[in-house]
Structures are given as C-alpha cells and as structure tokens.
Amino acid sequence: MTGAALGNGWVRILDFTLLYIMLALGLNIVVGYAGLLDLGYIAFYAVGAYLYALLASPQFGLHLPFWALLPMGAGLAGLFGILLGAPTLRLRGDYLAIVTLGFGEIIRIFLNNLNAPVNITNGPQGINLIDPVSIGGFSFGRPHSLLGVSFPGIYSYYYLFLALTLLVIFVSLRLQNSRIGRAWVAIREDEVAAEAMGINTRNIKLLAFAMGASFAGISGGLFAGFQGFISPESFNLFESIIILCMIVLGGMGHIPGVILGAILLTVFPEALRYIGDLQNYLFGRVIVEPSDLRMLIFGLALILVMIFRPAGLLPSVRRRREFGSDNSVLAQEQASLYDIRH
C-alpha cells in the first residue's frame, strides 16, 4: 500500500524504520532499564554489520549463509558489549557517557584505518558487493512475483524486518517482566539499595550491555545485507545520538514509547524533505534551502517536546508518576516560600 501510494522510496524508509526500532529497543535495555548512559551504542551496530560484510562478500572470498552470520554477529557484538561494560562498572552518569562515546569513536576510527599494512576492512572506501540476505535459496535482494504481480526486493526485506522486529519486541517484553528486568530497574533507581538487597550489580550490568549490544549486532547484519555496501561513515556519533533521542522522545523504559520515538525520528526528517516543494507552491520559489530548514524544524520539534513532555510522548506509568510527583513537590515548595514571604 505504501509503495503504491508514495513510491518504493517510502517502503525503503519503512525498512530502515524497522531497523531503528530494533536498535532503539536494544539501547533501551541499557539506558531505559538499567539506567546506564551509553553514547557509543552505534559501535555494536558496526560490529554486526562488518562481520556480515567481511564473511559474505568478495573481501575475503567467503560467502557464509545468513542463518550462520546473524547469530555470529549477535554473539560478537555481545562480546564487545561485555568488553565495554567490564572496565566501566564503577562509572556513572557523565563519566560513563564519555567513556562509551570514546569507545564508539575508537571502533569507527579503527575500521577506517584497518586497511594497512593488511587490508581487512578496506578503510574509508568501505566494503561493497555484499551478499543479500538469503534463506533456503530465497534471496530477499531479488524481485519476486506473486499472482502475476512482481514485487521488488525491498518488499521482501520489509516482511523479514517486520518479523524480526516483532521477535525483538517479544524478547524485550519478556525481559521487562522477568527477574532480570526488575533487577535492571532496581539498579537504575538506586544501585546501592539494589546491591544491599542481594542483586549482583556487576553481572546484571554486564548482562545489560551484552543484551543491548546483541540486538545492535543483529540489526547491523541486516543493514549490511540490505544495503550491499557499508563504510565507517555509516556508524558515526550522530547515529548514536539519534538512537538515544528516540528513547528519550518516546519514553525511556517503555517499549511502546521507544517504538513511537523510533518511528517519528525516522519518518519525520524524511517527510520534511518536501519543504522545498511546499515553498515552491506557496511562494513560487525556494526561499530557504530544504536541508537547512529541515534540520532547524527537526531540532525545534525536539526542544518543544522536551519542554512540554519531559517524560516523553508515551512514557510508562512509573515515569509519568515520577514527573508528576516532582511537579507537585515543586508546587508545594513554591507555596511554602510564598507563605514565608507574606
């Protein structure tokens, strides 16, 4: 329906939207559940993508099957998550954010320069001719026909990504309602109290990093097979910040809110590309460049949402109560101050 009404370009945008939903749900485990601010999350996305690209392209002459590469990408990304989490267990807040930011940049720069003295990642030129996702001889990269109607590969990818996104949502819901999920929330609320109650905060934190990174590794492998080309520039700091914005905008720790944030921050910037056409219609010419005005409106929208909906557009009941209680306490303090003055 989307392809018929808006063109195949919007089907491709929906494909990326599903990838970002999986990424946001993975980061939500680290940030939303466990309360660990991670600004280098995109590095795990890069690990999964490059593992798929290196083992399913002419780069090494290997063409391993998709069903083997996806679990390998998730496992390797999870291992990198543990490697990041282990030395940062005692860090909190801004210090943890700075360390994770540095980790993400190290991975990107490492991939960018790993073309000498032995060419592994092909450096800034990236890796192309990556094998499309194929399961049981069915290639998602080729067009297919159904009842005499031909559909391009992006439609096949859409249903594959949708199925995997639903699986990730199911796993996230099960984690949220499990003992591990409650332990993550306890650490987020008060780590000292959680440790006093017998929670092994060290292992639980490492598990949060590993689980979140695994989701990113799966998304990275799907991204590499879908694009057919990757380079280090696809995994910069801006991508990590956008994924974090998806969680904050929708509502941290709330799965429907995270999904809403991912959809809005993927679709809304693309919809703003039509600002140029709108200016032509209204004024007969383009007054402000669409790219500049697009990002200005995008940033302004985020600021307004954070001012008027600080808990997110679709926060959880717990988070809504927290912000509501903060407002009531502030009102009581202001009333007390007014009584003292008068």
C-alpha positions in Angstrom: 0.0 0.0 0.0 2.8 2.4 0.9 4.7 1.6 -2.3 1.6 2.1 -4.4 0.7 5.5 -2.8 4.1 7.1 -2.1 6.6 5.0 -4.1 9.2 2.4 -3.4 11.3 5.1 -1.7 9.0 5.1 1.3 9.0 1.4 1.5 12.7 1.6 1.9 12.2 4.2 4.6 9.9 1.8 6.4 12.6 -0.9 6.2 15.1 1.5 7.9 12.4 2.4 10.4 12.2 -1.3 11.5 16.0 -1.5 11.8 16.0 1.6 14.0 13.2 0.1 16.2 15.4 -2.9 16.8 18.4 -0.6 17.6 16.3 1.6 19.9 14.9 -1.5 21.8 18.5 -2.7 22.3 19.7 0.6 23.6 16.5 0.8 25.8 17.8 -2.2 27.8 21.0 -0.3 28.6 19.6 3.2 29.1 15.9 2.7 29.8 16.0 -0.4 32.0 19.5 -0.3 33.6 19.9 3.5 33.6 23.4 3.3 32.0 24.0 6.2 29.6 25.7 4.8 26.5 26.8 7.2 23.7 28.8 4.6 21.8 26.0 2.2 21.1 26.5 2.5 17.3 29.8 0.7 17.7 27.9 -2.6 18.2 25.8 -1.9 15.1 29.1 -1.5 13.2 30.5 -4.8 14.6 27.5 -6.8 13.4 27.5 -5.0 10.0 31.2 -5.6 9.4 31.1 -9.2 10.5 28.4 -9.9 8.0 30.2 -7.8 5.3 33.5 -9.5 5.7 32.1 -13.0 5.7 29.6 -12.6 3.0 31.4 -10.6 0.3 34.4 -10.9 -2.1 36.6 -9.1 0.6 37.8 -12.4 1.9 36.2 -14.6 -0.7 33.8 -16.1 1.9 30.1 -16.3 1.4 28.7 -17.8 4.6 25.0 -18.3 4.9 22.7 -15.8 6.5 21.5 -18.2 9.2 25.0 -18.6 10.4 26.1 -14.9 10.1 23.3 -13.4 12.1 23.9 -15.3 15.4 27.6 -14.8 14.9 27.1 -11.0 14.6 24.8 -11.0 17.7 27.4 -13.0 19.7 30.4 -10.9 18.7 28.5 -7.7 19.4 27.5 -9.1 22.8 31.2 -9.9 23.5 32.1 -6.3 22.6 29.4 -5.2 24.9 30.9 -7.1 27.8 34.4 -5.7 26.9 32.9 -2.2 27.1 31.0 -2.9 30.3 33.7 -4.6 32.3 36.0 -1.6 32.8 33.1 0.9 33.3 31.2 -0.9 36.1 32.2 1.8 38.6 31.4 4.7 36.4 28.1 6.5 36.4 26.4 9.4 34.6 28.5 11.8 32.6 31.7 9.8 33.2 30.1 6.6 31.7 28.8 8.7 28.8 32.3 10.0 28.0 33.9 6.5 28.1 31.2 4.9 25.9 31.4 7.9 23.5 35.2 7.3 23.2 34.6 3.6 22.7 32.3 4.3 19.8 34.7 6.6 18.1 37.6 4.2 18.6 35.7 1.5 16.8 34.8 3.8 13.9 38.4 5.1 13.5 39.7 1.5 13.9 37.5 0.3 11.0 38.5 3.4 9.0 42.2 2.7 9.2 42.3 -1.1 9.2 43.4 -1.2 5.5 47.1 -1.2 6.2 49.5 -3.0 6.4 46.9 -5.7 5.8 43.7 -4.7 4.2 40.9 -6.1 6.3 38.1 -3.5 6.2 39.0 -1.7 3.0 39.3 1.5 5.1 37.2 4.6 4.2 36.3 3.0 0.8 34.1 0.5 2.6 33.0 -2.9 1.5 30.7 -3.5 -1.4 29.2 -6.4 -3.3 27.8 -7.8 0.0 25.6 -10.8 -0.5 21.9 -10.0 0.0 20.0 -11.8 2.7 19.1 -15.3 1.5 17.2 -18.1 3.4 16.8 -21.5 1.9 17.5 -20.3 -1.7 15.1 -17.4 -1.4 17.0 -14.2 -2.0 15.5 -11.1 -0.4 17.5 -8.9 -2.8 15.8 -10.1 -6.0 12.3 -9.2 -7.2 9.7 -11.9 -6.8 6.3 -12.5 -8.4 3.0 -13.3 -6.6 -0.1 -14.0 -8.6 1.4 -12.5 -11.6 2.5 -9.3 -9.8 6.2 -8.5 -9.5 7.5 -7.0 -6.2 11.0 -5.6 -5.7 13.3 -6.9 -3.1 12.5 -4.0 -0.6 9.1 -5.6 -0.1 10.6 -8.9 0.9 13.0 -7.2 3.2 10.1 -5.3 4.8 8.4 -8.5 5.9 11.6 -10.1 7.1 12.5 -7.0 9.2 8.9 -6.9 10.5 9.1 -10.5 11.6 12.5 -9.9 13.4 11.2 -6.7 14.9 8.2 -8.5 16.4 10.6 -11.1 17.8 12.8 -8.4 19.4 9.7 -6.8 20.8 8.6 -10.1 22.3 12.1 -10.7 23.8 12.1 -7.1 25.2 8.7 -7.7 26.8 9.8 -10.9 28.4 12.9 -9.3 29.7 11.0 -6.4 31.1 8.7 -8.6 33.2 11.4 -11.0 34.3 13.6 -11.1 37.4 16.5 -9.7 35.4 14.3 -6.8 34.1 13.3 -5.9 37.7 16.9 -6.1 38.7 17.9 -3.6 36.0 15.2 -1.3 37.2 16.4 -1.6 40.8 19.9 -0.7 39.7 18.5 2.3 37.7 16.6 3.6 40.7 19.3 3.1 43.4 22.3 0.9 42.8 23.4 0.9 46.4 20.0 -0.3 47.6 19.9 -2.9 44.9 23.2 -4.3 46.0 22.1 -4.3 49.6 19.1 -6.4 48.6 21.4 -9.1 47.2 21.4 -8.2 43.5 24.8 -8.9 41.8 25.0 -5.5 40.2 28.3 -6.4 38.3 26.8 -9.3 36.4 23.5 -7.6 35.9 25.2 -4.6 34.3 27.3 -6.7 32.1 24.2 -8.6 31.0 22.5 -5.3 30.1 25.5 -4.3 27.9 25.6 -7.7 26.3 21.9 -8.0 25.6 21.7 -4.5 24.2 24.7 -5.0 22.0 23.3 -8.3 20.7 20.3 -6.5 19.4 22.5 -4.0 17.7 24.6 -6.8 16.2 21.5 -8.4 14.6 20.4 -5.0 13.2 23.9 -4.4 11.8 24.0 -7.7 9.9 20.5 -7.0 8.4 21.7 -3.5 7.5 24.8 -4.8 5.6 22.8 -7.4 3.7 20.1 -4.9 2.9 22.4 -2.1 1.7 25.0 -4.2 -0.1 27.6 -1.7 0.9 28.9 -0.3 4.2 31.6 2.1 5.3 32.8 3.6 8.6 30.8 6.8 7.9 27.6 4.9 8.4 28.5 4.5 12.1 29.3 8.0 13.4 28.4 9.7 16.7 25.3 11.3 15.2 23.7 7.9 14.7 24.2 7.1 18.4 22.7 10.4 19.5 19.7 9.9 17.2 19.0 6.4 18.7 19.3 7.9 22.2 16.8 10.7 21.2 14.4 8.0 20.0 14.3 6.5 23.5 14.1 9.9 25.3 11.5 11.3 23.0 9.2 8.2 23.1 9.7 7.4 26.8 12.6 5.7 28.4 12.0 2.2 29.6 8.6 1.9 27.9 8.6 -0.3 24.8 5.6 1.3 23.0 7.2 4.7 23.7 10.5 3.6 22.3 8.8 2.2 19.2 6.9 5.5 18.7 10.1 7.5 19.1 11.9 5.4 16.5 9.1 5.8 14.0 8.9 9.5 14.5 12.6 10.2 14.3 13.0 8.1 11.2 9.9 9.2 9.2 9.6 12.8 10.3 13.0 14.0 9.0 12.3 12.3 5.6 8.8 13.9 5.4 10.5 17.3 5.9 12.3 16.9 2.6 9.1 18.1 1.0 9.6 21.6 2.4 11.1 22.7 -0.8 8.0 21.7 -2.8 5.8 23.4 -0.2 7.8 26.7 -0.6 7.5 26.5 -4.4 3.8 26.0 -4.0 3.3 28.9 -1.6 5.9 31.4 -2.8 6.8 30.3 -6.3 10.4 29.7 -5.3 12.6 28.2 -2.6 13.4 30.8 0.0 15.3 28.7 2.5 17.2 25.6 1.4 15.2 22.5 2.4 18.2 20.8 4.1 18.8 23.7 6.4 15.2 24.3 7.2 14.6 20.6 7.6 17.1 20.2 10.4 16.1 23.5 12.0 12.4 22.3 12.3 13.6 18.9 13.4 15.7 20.4 16.3 12.9 22.8 17.2 10.4 20.0 17.4 12.7 18.0 19.8 13.2 21.0 22.0 9.4 21.7 22.2 8.7 18.1 23.1 11.3 18.0 25.8 9.9 21.3 27.3 6.2 20.3 27.3 6.6 16.5 27.6 9.8 15.9 29.6 8.8 12.3 30.3 8.4 11.6 26.6 5.5 11.3 24.3 4.4 7.9 25.6 6.0 7.4 29.0 5.5 4.5 31.3 3.1 4.8 34.3 6.1 4.8 36.7 7.9 7.6 34.8 4.7 9.7 34.5 4.2 9.4 38.2 7.8 10.4 38.9 7.5 13.6 36.8 4.1 14.3 38.3 5.4 13.9 41.9 8.3 16.2 41.0 5.9 18.9 39.9 3.7 18.5 43.0 6.8 18.8 45.3 7.9 21.9 43.4 4.5 23.5 43.7 4.5 22.8 47.5 7.9 24.3 47.9 6.8 27.4 46.0 3.7 27.7 48.1 5.7 27.4 51.3 8.1 30.0 50.1 5.2 32.3 49.3 3.8 31.8 52.8 7.1 32.7 54.4 7.5 35.9 52.4 3.9 37.0 53.3 
